Amino acid sequence: MKAIKRGLLAVSALFAAAPLWAQAPSLYGAGVEESAILVRAVNAGTSPVELRIGAQLLAAASFGDATPYKPIAADIYTLFHAGKRWEFVPDLSSYYTLVALPDRLVILKDQRHEDPAKAQLYFYNLMASGGLELKTADGSVRILGPLGALSSAQVAVNALSVPVAVFGTAKLGQTVTLTLTRGSSWSVFVADTAGGPRVFAVTASVDSD
């Protein structure tokens, strides 16, 4: 019964309505035009990643590294990763996360964070298996999911510090603690590695140059 009460308190704190007057110092998209296309790279593989997209070079040296979102022009791009060519045709007014896995490039369309009173929390399932959920670390509260393989989802949540973990039929990888502040955007990734599933988290930012 105590565990159930703790779970209810956690979900209440996470999703309770924020006061209308609450403001954040900035959102990760602050100062970016509405029509802009922004893209970031995330390394979930075994080698350094460098993706050339027009005038931008997105470089993520190690597993778990992520670049800021950077603006690109509307165009048809050919990207090179894992010895293969990948076509990328972005939409205007869109954000994208390009995840470099050891054998492929996964292109996922993101949702702009627009609520300064809340934090944005994204969950990316980079595993070959679906049905994965992001929960509080004790497994009592589901935050996002279940997600299919190579997919993502997001939710706006209240600002708080919370330990989270990824669950399938059992817990996968390690627990990560997120410090969610108003206007911030956090992303939790789970990816398969030679040593088993690994979970990592990154914060989002924009480099407007």
C-alpha positions as CSV (number, residue, x, y, z in Angstrom):
1,M,0.0,0.0,0.0
2,K,2.9,2.4,0.8
3,A,4.4,1.7,-2.6
4,I,1.1,2.5,-4.3
5,K,0.8,5.8,-2.4
6,R,4.4,6.8,-3.3
7,G,3.6,6.0,-7.0
8,L,0.4,8.2,-6.9
9,L,2.3,11.0,-5.3
10,A,5.1,10.8,-7.9
11,V,2.7,10.8,-10.9
12,S,0.8,13.7,-9.3
13,A,3.9,15.8,-8.9
14,L,5.1,14.9,-12.4
15,F,1.9,15.8,-14.3
16,A,0.0,18.2,-12.1
17,A,-1.0,21.4,-13.7
18,A,1.6,24.1,-13.4
19,P,0.6,27.6,-12.3
20,L,-0.2,29.9,-15.2
21,W,2.3,32.6,-14.0
22,A,5.3,30.2,-14.0
23,Q,8.0,31.3,-16.5
24,A,11.2,29.8,-17.7
25,P,14.3,31.9,-18.4
26,S,14.4,30.4,-22.0
27,L,13.3,27.5,-24.1
28,Y,15.8,25.6,-26.2
29,G,14.2,27.1,-29.3
30,A,14.3,30.7,-28.1
31,G,15.3,33.1,-30.8
32,V,14.7,30.6,-33.6
33,E,12.4,31.5,-36.4
34,E,9.1,29.5,-36.6
35,S,10.0,28.3,-40.1
36,A,13.4,27.0,-39.2
37,I,14.5,23.4,-39.7
38,L,16.7,22.3,-36.8
39,V,18.6,19.0,-36.5
40,R,20.8,17.3,-34.0
41,A,22.9,14.1,-34.0
42,V,23.1,11.6,-31.2
43,N,25.8,8.9,-31.0
44,A,24.4,5.5,-29.9
45,G,27.1,3.5,-31.7
46,T,30.6,2.3,-31.3
47,S,32.5,4.9,-33.3
48,P,32.8,8.7,-33.5
49,V,30.0,10.3,-35.6
50,E,30.3,13.1,-38.2
51,L,27.3,14.0,-40.3
52,R,27.7,16.7,-42.9
53,I,24.3,18.4,-43.7
54,G,24.8,21.3,-46.0
55,A,26.9,23.8,-44.3
56,Q,26.6,22.1,-40.9
57,L,28.8,19.4,-39.4
58,L,27.3,17.4,-36.6
59,A,30.0,15.7,-34.6
60,A,29.4,13.4,-31.6
61,A,32.5,11.6,-30.5
62,S,31.4,9.0,-28.1
63,F,28.4,6.8,-27.1
64,G,25.8,9.0,-25.4
65,D,27.0,12.3,-26.9
66,A,24.6,14.7,-28.6
67,T,25.0,17.9,-30.5
68,P,22.9,21.0,-30.1
69,Y,20.1,21.4,-32.6
70,K,21.5,23.4,-35.6
71,P,19.6,25.1,-38.4
72,I,19.7,23.8,-41.9
73,A,18.2,25.0,-45.2
74,A,15.2,23.2,-46.8
75,D,16.7,20.8,-49.3
76,I,17.1,17.1,-50.1
77,Y,20.2,15.7,-48.3
78,T,22.3,12.6,-48.7
79,L,23.9,11.5,-45.5
80,F,26.6,9.0,-45.0
81,H,26.9,6.6,-42.1
82,A,27.9,3.0,-41.5
83,G,29.1,2.7,-45.1
84,K,25.6,3.5,-46.4
85,R,23.8,6.5,-47.9
86,W,20.7,7.8,-46.2
87,E,18.2,10.3,-47.7
88,F,17.0,13.1,-45.5
89,V,14.1,15.4,-46.7
90,P,13.2,17.7,-43.8
91,D,10.0,19.6,-43.4
92,L,9.9,23.3,-42.7
93,S,9.3,24.4,-39.1
94,S,10.5,21.0,-37.8
95,Y,13.0,19.5,-35.4
96,Y,14.9,16.3,-36.0
97,T,17.1,13.9,-34.1
98,L,19.5,11.8,-36.2
99,V,20.6,8.8,-34.1
100,A,23.7,7.0,-35.3
101,L,23.5,3.3,-34.5
102,P,26.4,0.9,-35.3
103,D,24.7,-0.3,-38.5
104,R,22.1,2.4,-39.4
105,L,21.0,6.0,-39.1
106,V,17.6,6.5,-37.5
107,I,15.9,9.8,-38.4
108,L,13.2,10.8,-35.9
109,K,11.0,13.9,-36.1
110,D,10.8,15.8,-32.8
111,Q,8.2,18.2,-31.4
112,R,9.3,21.8,-30.5
113,H,9.1,22.6,-26.8
114,E,6.8,25.6,-26.4
115,D,5.6,25.6,-22.8
116,P,7.9,27.8,-20.6
117,A,6.0,26.7,-17.5
118,K,6.9,23.0,-17.9
119,A,9.7,20.7,-18.8
120,Q,9.6,18.5,-21.9
121,L,10.6,14.9,-21.6
122,Y,11.3,12.7,-24.6
123,F,11.8,8.9,-24.7
124,Y,13.6,7.3,-27.6
125,N,13.5,3.5,-28.0
126,L,16.5,2.6,-30.2
127,M,16.1,-1.1,-29.5
128,A,15.0,-3.7,-32.1
129,S,12.2,-4.7,-29.8
130,G,9.0,-2.8,-29.0
131,G,6.8,-2.5,-26.0
132,L,9.3,-0.5,-23.9
133,E,8.1,2.1,-21.3
134,L,9.8,4.9,-19.4
135,K,8.8,4.8,-15.8
136,T,9.8,6.1,-12.4
137,A,12.8,4.1,-11.3
138,D,10.8,1.9,-8.9
139,G,8.5,0.9,-11.8
140,S,5.4,2.2,-10.2
141,V,4.5,5.1,-12.5
142,R,4.5,4.9,-16.3
143,I,5.6,8.2,-17.9
144,L,5.8,7.3,-21.6
145,G,5.2,4.3,-23.7
146,P,4.8,1.6,-24.6
147,L,6.9,2.5,-27.7
148,G,7.6,0.5,-30.8
149,A,11.1,-0.2,-32.0
150,L,13.1,2.8,-33.3
151,S,10.4,5.3,-32.3
152,S,10.0,8.2,-29.8
153,A,7.4,10.0,-27.8
154,Q,7.3,13.1,-25.6
155,V,5.3,14.7,-22.8
156,A,5.2,18.0,-20.9
157,V,5.8,17.6,-17.2
158,N,6.3,19.7,-14.1
159,A,9.7,20.8,-13.0
160,L,11.2,18.3,-10.4
161,S,14.1,15.9,-9.9
162,V,13.1,12.4,-10.7
163,P,14.9,9.0,-11.2
164,V,13.7,7.2,-14.2
165,A,14.3,3.8,-15.9
166,V,13.3,1.9,-19.0
167,F,11.2,-1.3,-18.6
168,G,10.2,-4.1,-20.9
169,T,9.4,-7.4,-19.3
170,A,12.0,-6.3,-16.8
171,K,14.1,-3.2,-16.1
172,L,16.6,-2.5,-18.9
173,G,19.9,-0.7,-18.3
174,Q,20.6,1.7,-15.5
175,T,18.5,4.3,-13.7
176,V,19.1,7.9,-14.6
177,T,18.1,10.9,-12.5
178,L,16.7,13.9,-14.4
179,T,16.7,17.5,-13.0
180,L,13.7,18.9,-14.9
181,T,13.5,22.7,-14.8
182,R,10.8,24.9,-16.4
183,G,11.5,25.4,-20.1
184,S,14.1,22.6,-20.3
185,S,14.0,19.6,-22.6
186,W,15.4,16.2,-21.6
187,S,15.7,13.1,-23.7
188,V,16.1,9.6,-22.4
189,F,17.5,7.0,-24.9
190,V,17.8,3.2,-24.6
191,A,20.0,1.4,-27.1
192,D,21.4,-2.1,-27.5
193,T,25.1,-2.6,-27.1
194,A,27.5,-5.5,-26.9
195,G,27.2,-5.4,-23.1
196,G,23.4,-5.3,-23.1
197,P,20.9,-2.4,-23.1
198,R,22.2,1.0,-22.1
199,V,20.2,4.1,-21.0
200,F,21.5,7.6,-21.2
201,A,20.0,11.1,-21.0
202,V,20.8,14.4,-22.7
203,T,19.5,18.0,-22.5
204,A,18.4,19.9,-25.7
205,S,19.8,23.2,-26.8
206,V,20.0,25.2,-30.0
207,D,23.1,26.6,-31.7
208,S,21.6,29.1,-34.0
209,D,24.8,29.7,-36.0
